Structures are given as structure tokens and as C-alpha cells.
Amino acid sequence: MPDRFSELLDMAQRGRLTPEESEELVSMLNAPVMVPTAHVVAGFASKHTFKPSDLRARIEAIRWFSKCGQPLALDLTMEVESARSWWTAMQACQSVAWENVQLEAQNQLGLWLHRNHHERFQVWNDIVDRHKTEVIAPLIKEQIIPFQLEHRLDVVLAHSTSWDVLGALMENSYLDTHHPAHFFLELLWVYEAGHFPCGWLGDWPSGKLFVL
């Protein structure tokens, strides 16, 4: 799989993917990740409260990256630092630090469910698969990959965005359990505002969100 994945990424960057290859890449980008239940993580504590909403409709209404480079006016829990350019954003987005934050945030929800609502945790992958099919795959194919190719950006844009959006969908799907994991729901506000959350400065869960 790693060789095929690298091949598809290279083809995407050169704009040579067929529709079938695009779907294959999307599938690889969004493969289910099982939460390592032995891993103890520090939790992000949002100052906001959230109620279940129609995230699919909200995601379909987003004007993706339309305000990147402009000031961000949102009342987020975390402090925000602005990226200066797409180049800077891509470098931050590819960092191990950002990948670790995204994984820690996902683990926060999975671990809480495993400990407090084990029966609901058992259907985790079923919910992931439904969101991937109904929301993530068409989003990446119709919105994110075309933007990435038009602006000659790294395909990590699609990878990071799909991870964040899937995280928000999962947090929203389990809000009825009163879980405390709301990091990706806050990131969705950033996307809805037309910006791109692309990195993290500091030690999770403290620190600042890097935003273009």
C-alpha cells in the first residue's frame, strides 16, 4: 500500500488522476483508524457547549478556503496564530506535531467512549464508514482535490481537511453521550469561516492553533 499511495499522491500533484484513481486515493486518505485504547491522552477542554446539528448540510454550504490570508474573527477556546502564506500552511500541515495533535484529539473521543459507552464504541467503524461514503468522499473529490490542483498545493491539504471534517462528524454523532471531546467541532467553525487550520504551536492540549 505505501508504494501505491506514494504513486497516487505523485499523480494527484501532477493532475493526472483518473476518476477511479481519485476515489482510490480518497479511500486511502480516509482509511479507518482504530483508537489505541492503551494510550492515555490529555484532553482538550472546549469552553463552548455543542448540540447535535446537521453537519452534512453545514459542510456542503462551506465556501472552502475563501478567506485564507484574512483575519480570523472567531471566539475559539485555543489561541490562534496566523500563517503568512499557503507555503507556510503546507509546511505546518505536514509536520509531525500537527499529525500528533489530530491523532490525540481523535483518541480523546475514542477513549472516552471505550470507557464510558462501550456499546456505542463498538459501532465506531460503522459510523466512520457511513460518513466517509456520504460526506468525505464527495467533499474531497468535488471540492478539496480540485482546489488543491488549481492552486498547486500539496495533497496533504486533502488529507488534513478530510481528517478534521471526519473528526467533527464523529464528535457530532456522539454528542448525545455528553462526551467532552469537541476539538474538531471547533475546527469546523474555522473551515466554515473560510479558513484553513493547519498546525499547532506548543504542547497539546495547551498551545495555539495555526490558521491560514
C-alpha positions as CSV (number, residue, x, y, z in Angstrom):
1,M,0.0,0.0,0.0
2,P,2.7,2.6,0.8
3,D,4.1,2.4,-2.8
4,R,0.7,2.7,-4.3
5,F,-0.2,5.5,-2.0
6,S,3.0,7.4,-3.0
7,E,2.3,6.8,-6.6
8,L,-1.3,8.2,-6.3
9,L,0.0,11.2,-4.4
10,D,2.5,12.0,-7.1
11,M,-0.1,11.6,-9.8
12,A,-2.5,13.9,-7.9
13,Q,0.1,16.6,-7.6
14,R,0.6,16.5,-11.3
15,G,-3.1,16.5,-12.1
16,R,-3.1,13.1,-13.8
17,L,-5.6,11.1,-11.7
18,T,-8.5,9.3,-13.4
19,P,-11.8,9.4,-11.6
20,E,-11.2,5.8,-10.4
21,E,-7.8,6.7,-9.1
22,S,-9.2,9.8,-7.3
23,E,-11.6,7.5,-5.5
24,E,-8.8,5.1,-4.6
25,L,-6.7,8.0,-3.2
26,V,-9.7,9.3,-1.2
27,S,-10.2,5.8,0.2
28,M,-6.6,5.5,1.3
29,L,-6.6,9.0,2.8
30,N,-9.6,8.2,5.0
31,A,-8.9,4.6,6.0
32,P,-10.5,3.8,9.4
33,V,-8.1,4.3,12.3
34,M,-8.7,2.2,15.3
35,V,-8.1,4.1,18.6
36,P,-5.3,2.6,20.7
37,T,-7.2,2.0,23.9
38,A,-4.0,1.6,26.0
39,H,-2.8,5.1,25.1
40,V,-3.7,7.7,27.8
41,V,-4.1,11.2,26.3
42,A,-4.6,14.6,27.8
43,G,-7.9,16.1,26.8
44,F,-8.8,19.3,25.0
45,A,-11.4,21.1,27.1
46,S,-13.7,23.4,25.0
47,K,-15.2,26.5,26.7
48,H,-18.2,26.0,24.4
49,T,-21.2,23.7,24.5
50,F,-22.4,21.8,21.5
51,K,-25.7,20.3,20.4
52,P,-26.2,17.8,17.6
53,S,-26.6,19.6,14.2
54,D,-26.9,18.7,10.5
55,L,-23.2,18.7,9.8
56,R,-23.6,17.3,6.4
57,A,-25.7,20.4,5.3
58,R,-23.2,22.7,7.1
59,I,-20.3,21.1,5.3
60,E,-22.0,21.3,1.9
61,A,-22.5,25.1,2.4
62,I,-18.9,25.9,3.2
63,R,-17.0,28.2,0.8
64,W,-13.8,26.3,1.2
65,F,-10.6,28.4,1.9
66,S,-12.3,31.6,0.6
67,K,-11.0,33.8,3.5
68,C,-7.5,32.3,3.8
69,G,-5.0,35.1,4.5
70,Q,-7.6,37.4,6.0
71,P,-8.0,37.9,9.8
72,L,-10.0,35.2,11.6
73,A,-12.8,36.5,13.8
74,L,-13.9,33.6,15.9
75,D,-14.2,33.0,19.7
76,L,-12.3,29.7,19.9
77,T,-11.1,28.1,23.1
78,M,-7.5,28.0,21.9
79,E,-5.4,31.0,21.0
80,V,-4.8,31.4,17.3
81,E,-1.7,32.4,15.3
82,S,-1.9,33.3,11.6
83,A,0.1,31.6,8.9
84,R,1.5,34.0,6.4
85,S,1.1,32.0,3.2
86,W,0.0,28.8,1.7
87,W,3.6,27.7,1.6
88,T,3.8,28.2,5.4
89,A,0.5,26.5,5.9
90,M,1.6,23.4,3.9
91,Q,4.8,23.1,5.9
92,A,2.9,23.3,9.2
93,C,0.3,20.9,7.9
94,Q,2.9,18.2,7.1
95,S,4.6,18.4,10.5
96,V,4.7,15.5,12.9
97,A,3.4,17.9,15.6
98,W,0.2,18.6,13.7
99,E,-0.4,14.9,12.9
100,N,0.1,14.1,16.5
101,V,-2.4,16.7,17.6
102,Q,-5.0,15.4,15.2
103,L,-4.5,11.9,16.4
104,E,-4.6,12.9,20.1
105,A,-7.9,14.7,19.5
106,Q,-9.4,11.7,17.8
107,N,-8.2,9.4,20.6
108,Q,-9.8,11.6,23.2
109,L,-13.2,10.8,21.9
110,G,-12.5,7.1,21.2
111,L,-11.0,6.5,24.7
112,W,-13.8,8.3,26.4
113,L,-16.4,6.2,24.6
114,H,-14.5,3.0,25.2
115,R,-14.5,3.7,29.0
116,N,-18.0,5.2,29.3
117,H,-20.2,4.0,26.5
118,H,-18.5,0.8,25.3
119,E,-21.6,-0.4,23.4
120,R,-21.6,2.8,21.4
121,F,-17.9,2.5,20.8
122,Q,-18.5,-0.9,19.1
123,V,-20.2,0.8,16.2
124,W,-17.4,3.3,15.7
125,N,-16.2,1.9,12.4
126,D,-19.7,1.6,11.0
127,I,-20.2,5.3,11.7
128,V,-16.8,6.2,10.2
129,D,-17.7,4.2,7.0
130,R,-21.0,6.0,6.6
131,H,-19.5,9.4,7.0
132,K,-16.7,8.6,4.6
133,T,-19.2,7.4,1.9
134,E,-21.8,10.1,2.3
135,V,-19.7,13.2,3.1
136,I,-15.9,12.8,3.0
137,A,-15.5,11.1,-0.4
138,P,-17.7,13.6,-2.4
139,L,-16.2,16.5,-0.5
140,I,-12.6,15.5,-1.3
141,K,-13.4,14.6,-4.9
142,E,-15.6,17.6,-5.7
143,Q,-14.1,20.4,-3.6
144,I,-10.8,19.8,-2.0
145,I,-8.8,18.0,-4.7
146,P,-9.9,20.5,-7.4
147,F,-8.8,23.4,-5.2
148,Q,-5.5,21.7,-4.4
149,L,-4.7,21.1,-8.0
150,E,-5.8,24.6,-9.1
151,H,-3.6,26.2,-6.6
152,R,-0.7,23.7,-7.0
153,L,-0.8,22.7,-3.3
154,D,0.4,19.5,-1.7
155,V,-2.2,16.8,-1.5
156,V,-1.7,16.9,2.3
157,L,-4.4,19.6,2.1
158,A,-6.9,16.9,1.3
159,H,-5.6,14.5,3.9
160,S,-5.7,17.1,6.7
161,T,-9.0,18.5,5.8
162,S,-10.7,15.1,5.5
163,W,-9.3,14.1,8.9
164,D,-10.6,17.2,10.5
165,V,-14.0,17.0,8.9
166,L,-14.4,13.3,9.8
167,G,-13.4,14.2,13.3
168,A,-16.1,16.8,13.5
169,L,-18.7,14.3,12.1
170,M,-17.7,11.7,14.7
171,E,-17.8,14.2,17.6
172,N,-21.3,15.4,16.4
173,S,-22.5,11.8,16.0
174,Y,-21.8,11.0,19.7
175,L,-22.9,14.3,21.3
176,D,-25.9,12.6,22.9
177,T,-23.4,10.7,25.1
178,H,-22.3,14.0,26.6
179,H,-18.6,13.3,25.8
180,P,-16.1,16.1,26.4
181,A,-14.2,15.9,23.1
182,H,-15.0,19.0,20.9
183,F,-11.7,19.9,19.2
184,F,-12.8,19.1,15.7
185,L,-16.2,20.8,16.1
186,E,-14.2,24.0,16.9
187,L,-12.0,23.3,13.8
188,L,-15.2,23.1,11.7
189,W,-16.0,26.7,12.7
190,V,-12.6,27.7,11.2
191,Y,-13.4,25.9,7.9
192,E,-16.9,27.4,7.9
193,A,-15.3,30.9,8.3
194,G,-13.4,30.2,5.1
195,H,-10.0,29.5,6.7
196,F,-7.7,26.5,7.0
197,P,-6.5,25.2,10.4
198,C,-3.0,23.9,9.5
199,G,-0.9,23.4,12.6
200,W,-0.3,23.5,16.3
201,L,2.3,25.5,18.3
202,G,3.0,24.2,21.8
203,D,2.4,21.0,23.8
204,W,-1.1,19.5,23.4
205,P,-3.6,20.3,24.8
206,S,-2.1,23.7,25.6
207,G,-0.8,25.9,22.8
208,K,-2.0,27.8,19.8
209,L,-3.8,26.8,16.6
210,F,-2.0,27.8,13.4
211,V,-4.5,29.1,10.9
212,L,-4.3,30.4,7.3
